[in-house]
Every structure is written in structure tokens, then in C-alpha cells.
Amino acid sequence: MQRYTKTEYRLILCCFLIYTAAYMSRTNLSPSLGAIAASFSLNGVSAGLLPTLFSVPYAVFQIVIGAFADKISPRRFLFIGIQGSALVNLCFSFAPSFEWLLVLWFLNGIFQSMIWTPIVRLFSTHLRESVRDHAMFFMSFTLIVGYLSAWALSGFLTSMFSWRVAFFFSGLLSLLIGDFSIFGMRGLGAPASEQTMKSAVPPPSDRMPLSTLFLHTNLLFLLSACVCNGYVRDSIMNWAAKLIMDTQGLDLNSTVGIILIIPAVNFIGIRLGQIMYYKFSRNVYKTTLVLFAASLVFCGVLSATFHLGPVLCIVFLAFISAMAYGLNPLLTSLIPLKFIDTNRVALIAGFMDAMIYAGSALSGTFAGYLFDQSGWIGVFVSWIVFCAVGCAVTCIASFLKPTGRSSS
């Protein structure tokens, strides 16, 4: 961390805590999804409505917030987003019916959409170009810390007490962490020093027209890759506990302990993506393609071996998830920063994250439908198809200009 100035360090630390709290107040659904389904006697499609109704508004409002975060103070969005999400979790624990759960989780998607794109915007304006890549990879570890915290806390409280108790404590903890972090960001102001100002890359005063952005760059292909990654990533995150219980005959207590391996292995995936990115001379497209290809192979192996026991099932679920999380910082952080000269960084980050959650929305109802119709093998086949498409569109994007203004 010595590479950062004090202002940069404080900004990164506060954003890290905020996004960790954000993940804690949305990924806590996965360990509790089976208990919620049992509580309201839901089938796979109905239970899948919860992650879907989170993902749809999250995806849509990411784009809206991204557009505004390029013009309005990003910190305002961070404050509203983390406060609102924490309060939704508190209310979730007292919801009297499944319909209320759907409404509240829909609102959680809106509040959560106010968090990531403002962070990308703050990083683009307050961090020197020489440290942005490192800072973005560092931020990716919020996914690991957030998932481990949420799955451990929510899984333990659900198994020991109830899913209502789990959501209450998740909301309370997120509220405290979020408030502390927002307070810590006060007085950051502009970049910390004259040296920082000189080495930063200021965005141009004009913004690239949206027609040019979508029709004359590789953005559409990259957005397609995001959908593919989001579907595979969040199919595992949303359904891992139920998948393991169904296919391996384990109870919730045993499953919660086992599935904590998955977010732990995700750390390796992010580190692998970071190592490959620098090994490939910061070629984000080549790194993305290799990770998609590895995920495709692991999905194929999982579909052929999951019935052989819990060890192989968990190992290959973890490998697939690790590849998806290795892709995450490349797609949502490093690629948007390549568009910095368009002065649309927050908007593009919003679109990229939105498309990941468009895929995530499919991972709820569509994966639930496949499970109802053909069991888990149908879900595995869908992962293979989405990974193959991800490979194809990334390959195409690598041959096109990234911004329409420069080939670098």
C-alpha cells in the first residue's frame, strides 16, 4: 500500500469497506434461499424470483446512476445506496409474506445500484493512472470478504435460528460499516497533490455521443461477455447451497461449512486474473478470453463428474466460480477505464455491471426453470453454452477498437 498517497489510501479503504458491506447485504440471500423457499412452500421458479427481482432493477439503475455519477457527486449516491440497502435488510427480516419479500428485494436492487459506478468514477478522478489497475484489483477482494462474511453469518444464523434473524443482523452490520466508511470519506476533496494531478489522466471536456459509443466501438461485444459471466457466476452464488444439498444429500449445516470453500477459492481466481493480466502485458482481452476458456472446460468436467461425490462437485464448482470472479475486475473495472477519454467512465461501468446482472437475473428464474424441467444437468449445460458464447464475443472484441478514438 506504500504506492498510494494518504488521500488515495483513505479513499480506497473507505470504498473497500462500503462495497464489502454492500455485498454482505445482498449475497446473504444465497445461504437462506432454501429456508425461505421451505418457509413459503416455493418451487424453484418461485424461489428464483428473489434473485431475479434484485438483478433486474440493479441492472437498469446501474445505467441510470452511471450517467448521473459522471455529473453529480458520487459520494451522495454511495450514502443513499448503502443506507437504503441496510434498511431493506432490516425490513426483510420482518416481512409478513413472500410478496413483501419480493418488493423489498426489488428495492434492494435499486439501492445497491447506487454503489459501484460512483466508486469507479471516484477512482478515475482521484487516483493516479499508475495505481488505478492495482486499486481495481484490490477492490475485487471485497467480493471475497463480502461473500465469506455474508455466507458465514447468514448461513450460521439461518441454521441456528432462522433466515429472519440472519437478515436482521446482516442489515445492522452493513448499516454500521457503511456509516463509518461514509464518514471516513469526508474532506477527501480533489486529488491529493500536484504530482497526483500531473500524473492523472483527466477526461476530456466533451462526452462521446452514445451513438458512436455503441455503434463504433467494441462495447456491445463486451456487454455480451458480461451477460455470460453474470449468468454463470451468480447461478453458482444463488444456487450452490441447494445444488449441493440436492445432488449430494447433505443438510444445511454441513453444506454451509462446505460452500465457504467457494468464495475462498474465488480469491485465487482474482489473483490468477491479476497475474495473467500483467503477464499478458496488460492485455485485458487476452486475459478475459483465457479465463472464459478455462471456465468452459471446468463446466464440462463438472457436468460429467458431479454425481461421483461431494468432493469433485465442490472442487469444480469452486473452479468455475473462481474463473468468473477472476473475470469480474477485468469486465467491470479495467475495461471501463480503457474508455476514459470518452468521458463516459461511470456510464460504461454502469452498463458493464448492469449486463452482468442481466445475466444474474437469468440465473434466478431461467436456471430455476431449467432445474424444474431437467434437473441440475440442464443448468450445467447452460453454463457450458454461456461460457462458449463468452469466448466468442471476447475474441471478436479483441479485434475491434476499444474506444473508437484510439486503438490502444
Phi, psi and chi 1 to 4 in degrees:
 res  aa     phi    psi   chi1   chi2   chi3   chi4
   1 MET       -   -3.5  -58.7  -60.4  -69.3      -
   2 GLN   -68.2  -14.8  -66.9  177.8   -8.9      -
   3 ARG   -70.9  -14.8   71.8 -173.1   70.4 -163.1
   4 TYR   -96.9  150.6  -60.8  111.5      -      -
   5 THR   -74.6  168.9   66.1      -      -      -
   6 LYS   -62.6  -39.2  -69.7 -177.2  178.9  179.3
   7 THR   -65.9  -42.6  -61.5      -      -      -
   8 GLU   -63.8  -43.5  -70.2  170.6  -23.9      -
   9 TYR   -60.3  -45.2  179.2   83.3      -      -
  10 ARG   -64.5  -41.5 -177.8  153.6   61.6   99.1
  11 LEU   -61.9  -47.0  172.6   64.5      -      -
  12 ILE   -63.8  -43.2  -66.3  168.1      -      -
  13 LEU   -63.1  -44.5  178.9   60.6      -      -
  14 CYS   -65.2  -42.2  -70.3      -      -      -
  15 CYS   -66.0  -36.1  -72.2      -      -      -
  16 PHE   -61.5  -46.0 -172.7   94.3      -      -
  17 LEU   -66.6  -40.6  -69.4  173.7      -      -
  18 ILE   -62.7  -45.3  -70.2  171.6      -      -
  19 TYR   -74.0  -29.1 -149.5   55.9      -      -
  20 THR   -63.7  -45.2  -62.2      -      -      -
  21 ALA   -62.3  -37.7      -      -      -      -
  22 ALA   -62.5  -43.4      -      -      -      -
  23 TYR   -66.4  -35.4 -102.5   82.5      -      -
  24 MET   -63.2  -31.1  -71.2  176.8   59.5      -
  25 SER   -96.0   13.3   54.8      -      -      -
  26 ARG  -135.3  -29.6   77.7 -172.7 -164.0 -144.1
  27 THR   -85.2   -3.6   59.3      -      -      -
  28 ASN   -68.1  -10.2   53.2  -11.7      -      -
  29 LEU   -68.4  -38.2  177.3   65.8      -      -
  30 SER   -58.0  -51.9 -179.1      -      -      -
  31 PRO   -66.4  -20.3  -17.6   30.4      -      -
  32 SER   -99.0   -6.4  -58.5      -      -      -
  33 LEU   -62.8  -39.8 -168.5   56.6      -      -
  34 GLY   -64.1  -41.1      -      -      -      -
  35 ALA   -67.7  -37.4      -      -      -      -
  36 ILE   -65.3  -43.5  -66.9  171.7      -      -
  37 ALA   -60.4  -42.5      -      -      -      -
  38 ALA   -67.6  -36.9      -      -      -      -
  39 SER   -63.6  -35.2  179.3      -      -      -
  40 PHE  -111.4   11.7  -65.8   99.9      -      -
  41 SER    54.4   56.7  -57.9      -      -      -
  42 LEU  -100.9  149.3  -52.9  173.4      -      -
  43 ASN   -89.7 -176.5   60.1   18.0      -      -
  44 GLY   -62.3  -42.6      -      -      -      -
  45 VAL   -65.6  -43.2  172.6      -      -      -
  46 SER   -65.4  -44.2  -63.0      -      -      -
  47 ALA   -63.3  -34.8      -      -      -      -
  48 GLY   -67.6  -14.4      -      -      -      -
  49 LEU   -62.9  -30.7  -78.5  173.9      -      -
  50 LEU   -63.5  -56.0  -82.0  169.6      -      -
  51 PRO   -63.9  -31.3   16.5  -28.6      -      -
  52 THR   -68.1  -44.9  -65.5      -      -      -
  53 LEU   -72.4  -12.9  -76.7  178.9      -      -
  54 PHE   -79.9  -46.4  171.7   90.8      -      -
  55 SER   -68.8  -37.2  -60.0      -      -      -
  56 VAL   -63.2  -55.3  169.9      -      -      -
  57 PRO   -66.2  -31.2   23.4  -33.7      -      -
  58 TYR   -61.0  -45.2 -176.2   90.6      -      -
  59 ALA   -65.0  -46.9      -      -      -      -
  60 VAL   -65.1  -47.8  172.0      -      -      -
  61 PHE   -76.5  -19.1  -80.5   89.0      -      -
  62 GLN   -56.9  -41.7  -81.2  -82.4   13.6      -
  63 ILE   -67.8  -44.1  -60.4  168.9      -      -
  64 VAL   -63.2  -49.1  175.7      -      -      -
  65 ILE   -65.5  -36.9  -60.8  -57.8      -      -
  66 GLY   -59.8  -40.6      -      -      -      -
  67 ALA   -64.9  -42.1      -      -      -      -
  68 PHE   -75.0  -31.5  -79.2  106.7      -      -
  69 ALA   -67.7  -17.6      -      -      -      -
  70 ASP   -76.4  -12.0  -77.9  -39.1      -      -
  71 LYS  -121.7  -34.6  -53.6  172.7 -175.8  177.2
  72 ILE  -108.0  156.6  -58.4  173.0      -      -
  73 SER   -54.4  119.4  171.8      -      -      -
  74 PRO   -63.5  -26.9  -18.9   31.0      -      -
  75 ARG   -66.0  -29.2  -70.5  173.4 -131.2  167.0
  76 ARG   -62.8  -42.2  -63.3  179.9 -175.0  177.8
  77 PHE   -66.0  -40.0  -70.5  114.9      -      -
  78 LEU   -60.5  -43.0  -70.3  177.2      -      -
  79 PHE   -63.3  -49.9  176.6   77.5      -      -
  80 ILE   -63.9  -42.3  -63.4  170.6      -      -
  81 GLY   -63.3  -49.7      -      -      -      -
  82 ILE   -73.0  -36.4 -165.8   62.5      -      -
  83 GLN   -64.1  -47.8  -69.6  -92.9  -23.2      -
  84 GLY   -62.5  -42.8      -      -      -      -
  85 SER   -64.5  -41.3 -178.7      -      -      -
  86 ALA   -63.8  -42.1      -      -      -      -
  87 LEU   -66.9  -35.9  -67.7  174.5      -      -
  88 VAL   -61.0  -42.2  162.2      -      -      -
  89 ASN   -62.8  -39.4  -87.8 -104.2      -      -
  90 LEU   -63.5  -44.0  -68.3  172.5      -      -
  91 CYS   -67.1  -34.4  -66.2      -      -      -
  92 PHE   -56.2  -37.2 -162.2   90.7      -      -
  93 SER   -68.4  -17.1   64.5      -      -      -
  94 PHE  -109.8    5.0  -63.1  103.6      -      -
  95 ALA   -61.7  131.3      -      -      -      -
  96 PRO   -83.3  -14.4   29.2  -33.9      -      -
  97 SER  -149.2  165.3   66.7      -      -      -
  98 PHE   -64.6  -34.0 -178.1   62.7      -      -
  99 GLU   -60.3  -39.0  -70.9   73.8   19.1      -
 100 TRP   -66.9  -37.2  -88.1  105.3      -      -
 101 LEU   -60.7  -41.4  -64.2 -174.4      -      -
 102 LEU   -62.6  -43.7  -66.0  176.0      -      -
 103 VAL   -63.3  -46.3  171.2      -      -      -
 104 LEU   -66.3  -39.8  -73.5  167.6      -      -
 105 TRP   -72.5  -27.7 -142.5 -122.2      -      -
 106 PHE   -63.0  -45.7 -179.2   89.6      -      -
 107 LEU   -63.6  -35.5  -68.3  174.9      -      -
 108 ASN   -61.9  -37.6 -163.0   29.3      -      -
 109 GLY   -60.6  -39.4      -      -      -      -
 110 ILE   -65.5  -48.6  -64.0  175.3      -      -
 111 PHE   -64.7  -39.8  -75.4  118.9      -      -
 112 GLN   -66.1  -26.8  -71.7  -87.5  -22.0      -
 113 SER   -68.3  -11.6   71.4      -      -      -
 114 MET   -89.8    8.8  -59.7 -179.7 -176.7      -
 115 ILE  -109.5  -49.4  -60.8  173.5      -      -
 116 TRP   -71.7  -51.1  176.9 -114.6      -      -
 117 THR   -61.9  -37.6   51.7      -      -      -
 118 PRO   -61.5  -33.4  -27.2   36.9      -      -
 119 ILE   -65.2  -44.3  -71.7  175.7      -      -
 120 VAL   -61.2  -40.5  175.5      -      -      -
 121 ARG   -63.8  -43.3  179.7   60.3  178.0  170.4
 122 LEU   -61.6  -40.3  -77.5  170.6      -      -
 123 PHE   -67.2  -36.2  -82.3   23.1      -      -
 124 SER   -70.9  -25.0   71.9      -      -      -
 125 THR  -103.9  -21.0   55.5      -      -      -
 126 HIS  -113.1   -6.2  -74.8   67.9      -      -
 127 LEU  -113.7  142.2  -61.3 -176.3      -      -
 128 ARG   -66.5  152.2  -69.7  162.3  -64.0  150.7
 129 GLU   -59.4  -33.3 -175.8 -179.7   17.7      -
 130 SER   -67.9  -19.1   59.6      -      -      -
 131 VAL  -114.8   -2.6  -60.7      -      -      -
 132 ARG   -62.9  -45.7  -75.8 -168.2 -160.1  123.9
 133 ASP   -58.3  -47.1  -71.6   -1.5      -      -
 134 HIS   -62.1  -42.0 -176.8  -88.4      -      -
 135 ALA   -64.2  -38.1      -      -      -      -
 136 MET   -67.6  -40.7  -74.9  -59.5 -175.3      -
 137 PHE   -64.9  -39.1  -84.6  112.6      -      -
 138 PHE   -60.9  -40.9  179.8   74.6      -      -
 139 MET   -63.4  -27.3  -78.7  -64.9  -63.2      -
 140 SER   -62.5  -23.9  -61.4      -      -      -
 141 PHE   -73.1   -9.2  -64.9  117.6      -      -
 142 THR   -62.1  -31.0   58.2      -      -      -
 143 LEU   -62.9  -39.0  -79.3   64.5      -      -
 144 ILE   -71.7  -51.2  -48.4  -58.9      -      -
 145 VAL   -62.1  -42.7  177.8      -      -      -
 146 GLY   -64.2  -45.9      -      -      -      -
 147 TYR   -65.0  -46.1  -94.8  114.7      -      -
 148 LEU   -59.4  -44.8  -78.9  172.0      -      -
 149 SER   -64.9  -46.7  -58.0      -      -      -
 150 ALA   -66.5  -46.3      -      -      -      -
 151 TRP   -67.8  -40.0  -77.6   25.0      -      -
 152 ALA   -66.8  -49.3      -      -      -      -
 153 LEU   -67.1  -51.5  178.9   65.5      -      -
 154 SER   -66.8  -42.4 -177.5      -      -      -
 155 GLY   -63.7  -43.7      -      -      -      -
 156 PHE   -66.1  -48.2  172.2   75.8      -      -
 157 LEU   -67.6  -34.7  -68.4  176.2      -      -
 158 THR   -66.3  -43.6  -61.4      -      -      -
 159 SER   -71.5  -33.1   61.9      -      -      -
 160 MET   -86.9  -34.6  -66.4  -62.2  -64.5      -
 161 PHE  -124.6  -86.6  -58.6  100.4      -      -
 162 SER  -165.4  166.4   71.8      -      -      -
 163 TRP   -65.6  -27.0   59.4  -93.5      -      -
 164 ARG   -65.2  -43.6  -64.8 -176.1 -176.8  -84.8
 165 VAL   -62.8  -39.4  173.8      -      -      -
 166 ALA   -61.7  -44.5      -      -      -      -
 167 PHE   -71.4  -32.5  -83.0   90.1      -      -
 168 PHE   -62.6  -48.1  178.2   82.8      -      -
 169 PHE   -72.1  -32.8  -81.4   97.2      -      -
 170 SER   -62.0  -44.6  -66.1      -      -      -
 171 GLY   -63.8  -42.6      -      -      -      -
 172 LEU   -64.9  -44.6 -177.5   60.8      -      -
 173 LEU   -66.3  -40.5 -170.6   57.5      -      -
 174 SER   -64.0  -38.3  -63.7      -      -      -
 175 LEU   -62.6  -44.4 -173.1   66.5      -      -
 176 LEU   -67.3  -45.5  -66.1  174.6      -      -
 177 ILE   -64.8  -43.0  -65.4  174.1      -      -
 178 GLY   -62.4  -45.3      -      -      -      -
 179 ASP   -63.0  -42.2  -75.6  -10.2      -      -
 180 PHE   -61.2  -42.6  172.2   81.0      -      -
 181 SER   -70.8  -42.5  -56.3      -      -      -
 182 ILE   -61.3  -41.4  -66.3  -66.3      -      -
 183 PHE   -62.1  -37.5 -179.9   80.1      -      -
 184 GLY   -68.5  -18.5      -      -      -      -
 185 MET   -88.1   -4.3  -67.0  175.4   66.5      -
 186 ARG   -63.9  136.9  -65.3  179.0   62.8 -175.4
 187 GLY    79.8   14.9      -      -      -      -
 188 LEU   -66.3  -39.0  -76.9  175.5      -      -
 189 GLY    63.2 -147.1      -      -      -      -
 190 ALA   -82.2  175.9      -      -      -      -
 191 PRO   -48.9  149.4  -29.8   35.9      -      -
 192 ALA   -68.2  -28.8      -      -      -      -
 193 SER  -152.0  171.4   66.2      -      -      -
 194 GLU   -63.0  -37.3 -176.7  178.2   -5.2      -
 195 GLN   -63.0  -40.8 -179.5 -178.2    1.2      -
 196 THR   -61.6  -43.5  -59.7      -      -      -
 197 MET   -62.5  -40.2  -68.7  -71.1  -71.5      -
 198 LYS   -70.6  -35.3  -72.0 -179.5  179.1  178.6
 199 SER   -90.9   -6.7   58.5      -      -      -
 200 ALA   -77.2  157.8      -      -      -      -
 201 VAL  -105.2  101.2  177.4      -      -      -
 202 PRO   -70.8  138.6   26.2  -31.9      -      -
 203 PRO   -70.0  154.8   25.7  -32.0      -      -
 204 PRO   -68.9  158.9   26.0  -33.8      -      -
 205 SER   -69.8  -27.8   57.0      -      -      -
 206 ASP   -96.1  155.2   61.3  -48.5      -      -
 207 ARG  -107.4  138.3  -67.5 -176.0  172.8   86.4
 208 MET   -61.8  133.1  177.4  179.8  -76.8      -
 209 PRO   -57.8  143.6  -22.4   32.6      -      -
 210 LEU   -62.3  -34.0  -67.1  178.5      -      -
 211 SER   -62.1  -41.6   58.3      -      -      -
 212 THR   -66.9  -41.4  -56.3      -      -      -
 213 LEU   -58.8  -42.0 -170.0   64.5      -      -
 214 PHE   -90.7  -29.6  -75.9   98.9      -      -
 215 LEU   -98.7  -18.8  -61.4  178.7      -      -
 216 HIS  -125.3   20.7  -61.1  -76.2      -      -
 217 THR  -132.1 -177.1   73.4      -      -      -
 218 ASN   -93.0   15.2   58.7    3.5      -      -
 219 LEU   -61.3  -41.8 -176.9   59.1      -      -
 220 LEU   -61.2  -39.2  -71.0  177.9      -      -
 221 PHE   -68.5  -37.7  -66.3  100.3      -      -
 222 LEU   -67.3  -37.1  -65.0  169.8      -      -
 223 LEU   -64.4  -36.3  -66.0  176.6      -      -
 224 SER   -63.8  -39.3  -59.8      -      -      -
 225 ALA   -62.3  -36.8      -      -      -      -
 226 CYS   -63.2  -42.3  -71.2      -      -      -
 227 VAL   -59.2  -45.3  173.0      -      -      -
 228 CYS   -61.5  -45.6  -64.6      -      -      -
 229 ASN   -67.1  -40.2 -170.3   53.3      -      -
 230 GLY   -62.5  -39.3      -      -      -      -
 231 TYR   -64.2  -48.8  175.5   76.7      -      -
 232 VAL   -67.8  -46.2  175.3      -      -      -
 233 ARG   -57.9  -50.9 -173.5 -165.5   75.1  177.4
 234 ASP   -86.6  -13.9  -73.4  -17.9      -      -
 235 SER   -61.1  -41.9  -70.3      -      -      -
 236 ILE   -69.5  -46.6  -63.9  174.3      -      -
 237 MET   -64.1  -38.1  -66.7  -61.3  101.5      -
 238 ASN   -80.3  -32.0  -70.2  -32.0      -      -
 239 TRP  -115.4    0.2  -64.4  102.5      -      -
 240 ALA   -56.5  -47.2      -      -      -      -
 241 ALA   -61.7  -47.7      -      -      -      -
 242 LYS   -66.5  -39.8 -179.3  172.1  173.2   55.2
 243 LEU   -58.5  -47.4 -173.1  158.2      -      -
 244 ILE   -68.2  -40.7  -66.6  167.3      -      -
 245 MET   -63.2  -41.3  -72.2 -171.1  -72.7      -
 246 ASP   -69.7  -44.5  -71.8   -8.8      -      -
 247 THR   -87.8  -23.6   60.3      -      -      -
 248 GLN  -113.5   -4.1  -50.0  -56.7  -38.6      -
 249 GLY    69.2   30.9      -      -      -      -
 250 LEU   -98.3  155.1  -58.7  176.4      -      -
 251 ASP   -87.4  175.0   59.7   21.2      -      -
 252 LEU   -63.6  -42.0 -179.9   59.5      -      -
 253 ASN   -58.9  -45.7  -75.9  -31.6      -      -
 254 SER   -67.3  -40.0  -59.0      -      -      -
 255 THR   -66.0  -42.4  -58.9      -      -      -
 256 VAL   -59.4  -42.7  167.2      -      -      -
 257 GLY   -63.0  -36.2      -      -      -      -
 258 ILE   -74.9  -44.1  -67.2  172.6      -      -
 259 ILE   -71.0  -12.4   62.8  174.3      -      -
 260 LEU   -65.1  -17.5  -72.7  177.1      -      -
 261 ILE   -63.4  -34.6  -63.4  170.8      -      -
 262 ILE   -62.5  -55.9  -64.7  176.0      -      -
 263 PRO   -64.5  -26.0   18.0  -29.6      -      -
 264 ALA   -67.1  -42.0      -      -      -      -
 265 VAL   -69.6  -26.3  174.8      -      -      -
 266 ASN   -57.8  -29.7  -70.6  -16.8      -      -
 267 PHE   -57.7  -43.2  171.4   84.6      -      -
 268 ILE   -64.1  -38.9  -61.2  174.5      -      -
 269 GLY   -61.7  -43.4      -      -      -      -
 270 ILE   -66.1  -43.0  -66.9  173.7      -      -
 271 ARG   -64.0  -39.7  -76.6  -71.0  -66.4  144.4
 272 LEU   -62.4  -43.7  177.6   63.3      -      -
 273 GLY   -60.2  -40.4      -      -      -      -
 274 GLN   -65.5  -44.9 -176.0  178.8   16.2      -
 275 ILE   -62.6  -44.8  -68.1  168.5      -      -
 276 MET   -65.4  -38.1  -69.1  172.8   60.0      -
 277 TYR   -58.3  -45.4  173.8   71.8      -      -
 278 TYR   -75.7  -33.2  -70.8  114.1      -      -
 279 LYS   -65.0  -35.5 -175.8  175.4  179.9   61.2
 280 PHE   -88.7   24.4  -66.8  149.2      -      -
 281 SER    56.7   44.6  -57.4      -      -      -
 282 ARG    60.5   30.7  -59.6 -168.2  176.9 -168.0
 283 ASN   -85.9   97.2 -172.1  -35.9      -      -
 284 VAL   -68.1  -28.6   69.7      -      -      -
 285 TYR   -72.5  -44.7  -57.6  107.4      -      -
 286 LYS   -63.3  -41.3 -176.5 -177.8  -68.7 -173.6
 287 THR   -62.1  -44.2  -51.0      -      -      -
 288 THR   -62.1  -43.5  -59.4      -      -      -
 289 LEU   -62.6  -43.6 -180.0   59.6      -      -
 290 VAL   -64.2  -41.3  169.7      -      -      -
 291 LEU   -68.1  -38.9  -69.3  178.0      -      -
 292 PHE   -62.0  -43.4  -97.2  125.9      -      -
 293 ALA   -63.9  -40.8      -      -      -      -
 294 ALA   -64.1  -41.2      -      -      -      -
 295 SER   -62.6  -39.7 -172.8      -      -      -
 296 LEU   -59.0  -44.6  174.6   62.2      -      -
 297 VAL   -63.7  -46.1  171.7      -      -      -
 298 PHE   -64.3  -36.5  -68.5  139.8      -      -
 299 CYS   -63.1  -41.6  -73.8      -      -      -
 300 GLY   -62.9  -43.0      -      -      -      -
 301 VAL   -65.7  -42.1  175.6      -      -      -
 302 LEU   -60.2  -44.4  173.3   65.4      -      -
 303 SER   -62.3  -24.6   66.0      -      -      -
 304 ALA   -94.2  -15.2      -      -      -      -
 305 THR  -124.3   -4.7   61.1      -      -      -
 306 PHE   -60.2  -26.7   75.2   95.8      -      -
 307 HIS   -81.3   -2.4   59.7  -77.3      -      -
 308 LEU   -87.4   -1.1  -62.2  179.7      -      -
 309 GLY   137.4  163.2      -      -      -      -
 310 PRO   -66.1  -28.3   20.9  -31.1      -      -
 311 VAL   -64.4  -52.9  174.2      -      -      -
 312 LEU   -63.7  -39.9  -75.9  175.7      -      -
 313 CYS   -60.1  -48.8 -175.9      -      -      -
 314 ILE   -66.8  -41.5  -70.2  -66.5      -      -
 315 VAL   -59.9  -48.0  165.3      -      -      -
 316 PHE   -78.4  -28.8  -75.0  105.4      -      -
 317 LEU   -60.3  -43.9  -85.9  176.4      -      -
 318 ALA   -64.9  -40.1      -      -      -      -
 319 PHE   -64.2  -43.8  -75.9  169.7      -      -
 320 ILE   -63.5  -45.1  -62.1  165.1      -      -
 321 SER   -62.3  -39.7 -178.7      -      -      -
 322 ALA   -61.9  -41.7      -      -      -      -
 323 MET   -64.2  -41.4  -63.8  -56.2  100.2      -
 324 ALA   -62.9  -38.4      -      -      -      -
 325 TYR   -78.4  -25.8  -85.7   82.5      -      -
 326 GLY   -66.1  -34.0      -      -      -      -
 327 LEU   -71.7  -28.6  -75.6  164.1      -      -
 328 ASN   -56.7  -51.4 -155.5   78.9      -      -
 329 PRO   -66.8  -28.3   22.8  -33.6      -      -
 330 LEU   -65.6  -44.3  -57.1  174.0      -      -
 331 LEU   -79.8  -40.9  -65.6  171.4      -      -
 332 THR   -95.0  -13.1   62.8      -      -      -
 333 SER  -123.0  -58.6  -55.8      -      -      -
 334 LEU   -73.0  -40.2  -60.2 -176.3      -      -
 335 ILE   -64.7  -46.6  -73.6  177.2      -      -
 336 PRO   -56.3  -35.6  -28.8   36.5      -      -
 337 LEU   -68.5  -19.9  -72.0  176.1      -      -
 338 LYS   -70.7  -15.3  -76.3 -172.6  170.0  -65.6
 339 PHE   -99.4   20.2  -70.6   79.6      -      -
 340 ILE   -63.0  -30.7 -165.7  167.6      -      -
 341 ASP   -76.2   -5.2   66.4  -39.3      -      -
 342 THR   -85.5  -10.3   68.8      -      -      -
 343 ASN    58.0   35.1 -157.8   16.7      -      -
 344 ARG  -129.4   29.5  -64.0  -78.7 -169.4 -179.6
 345 VAL   -59.3  -51.0  169.9      -      -      -
 346 ALA   -64.9  -39.7      -      -      -      -
 347 LEU   -62.9  -45.3  177.4   63.6      -      -
 348 ILE   -67.1  -40.4  -67.3  168.2      -      -
 349 ALA   -59.7  -38.5      -      -      -      -
 350 GLY   -63.5  -44.8      -      -      -      -
 351 PHE   -63.2  -43.8  -92.6  109.3      -      -
 352 MET   -63.6  -47.1  -60.1  -67.4  -80.2      -
 353 ASP   -67.7  -35.3 -147.8   18.4      -      -
 354 ALA   -61.7  -42.2      -      -      -      -
 355 MET   -71.0  -30.4  -69.3  -58.0  101.7      -
 356 ILE   -61.5  -40.6  -76.6 -176.8      -      -
 357 TYR   -82.9  -14.4  -81.4   86.7      -      -
 358 ALA   -66.3  -42.1      -      -      -      -
 359 GLY   -64.6  -37.4      -      -      -      -
 360 SER   -63.2  -36.9  177.4      -      -      -
 361 ALA   -61.5  -40.0      -      -      -      -
 362 LEU   -64.8  -31.4  -69.2  174.3      -      -
 363 SER   -68.0  -16.3   76.5      -      -      -
 364 GLY   -84.2  -76.8      -      -      -      -
 365 THR   -73.2  -41.7   51.4      -      -      -
 366 PHE   -68.0  -45.3 -178.7   60.0      -      -
 367 ALA   -64.1  -37.4      -      -      -      -
 368 GLY   -63.1  -39.2      -      -      -      -
 369 TYR   -64.8  -45.4  170.2   78.8      -      -
 370 LEU   -60.7  -39.8  -68.9  174.7      -      -
 371 PHE   -63.6  -44.7  167.0   71.2      -      -
 372 ASP   -63.1  -34.9  -72.4  -19.8      -      -
 373 GLN   -85.8  -40.6  -65.0  -60.8  -48.6      -
 374 SER  -137.3   13.6   54.9      -      -      -
 375 GLY    75.3 -169.5      -      -      -      -
 376 TRP   -70.2  -23.2  -70.6  110.9      -      -
 377 ILE   -63.1  -33.8 -169.3   66.0      -      -
 378 GLY   -64.8  -38.1      -      -      -      -
 379 VAL   -65.8  -42.4  177.9      -      -      -
 380 PHE   -62.3  -42.3  -62.5  152.7      -      -
 381 VAL   -62.2  -39.4  169.9      -      -      -
 382 SER   -63.3  -35.1   71.3      -      -      -
 383 TRP   -63.5  -40.9  -66.6   -6.0      -      -
 384 ILE   -60.7  -44.8  -66.9  172.3      -      -
 385 VAL   -63.3  -45.8  172.3      -      -      -
 386 PHE   -66.6  -36.8  -85.9   81.2      -      -
 387 CYS   -66.3  -39.1  -72.5      -      -      -
 388 ALA   -63.8  -42.1      -      -      -      -
 389 VAL   -64.0  -40.2  173.1      -      -      -
 390 GLY   -58.4  -41.8      -      -      -      -
 391 CYS   -60.6  -44.5  -71.3      -      -      -
 392 ALA   -65.1  -48.6      -      -      -      -
 393 VAL   -71.5  -31.2  -65.3      -      -      -
 394 THR   -66.6  -40.3  -58.8      -      -      -
 395 CYS   -61.5  -43.1 -170.2      -      -      -
 396 ILE   -64.2  -45.0  -64.8  170.9      -      -
 397 ALA   -61.1  -31.6      -      -      -      -
 398 SER   -68.0  -19.1   66.7      -      -      -
 399 PHE   -95.3   -2.1  -70.6  103.5      -      -
 400 LEU  -107.5  161.3  -58.6  175.4      -      -
 401 LYS   -69.5  136.0  -68.6 -178.3  179.8 -179.6
 402 PRO   -72.8  -27.3   23.6  -32.0      -      -
 403 THR  -128.7   -6.9   67.1      -      -      -
 404 GLY    82.8  -10.8      -      -      -      -
 405 ARG  -116.1  -20.2  -64.0 -174.7  179.3 -178.3
 406 SER  -148.3  148.6  171.2      -      -      -
 407 SER   -95.0    7.1   59.4      -      -      -
 408 SER  -100.7      -   60.6      -      -      -
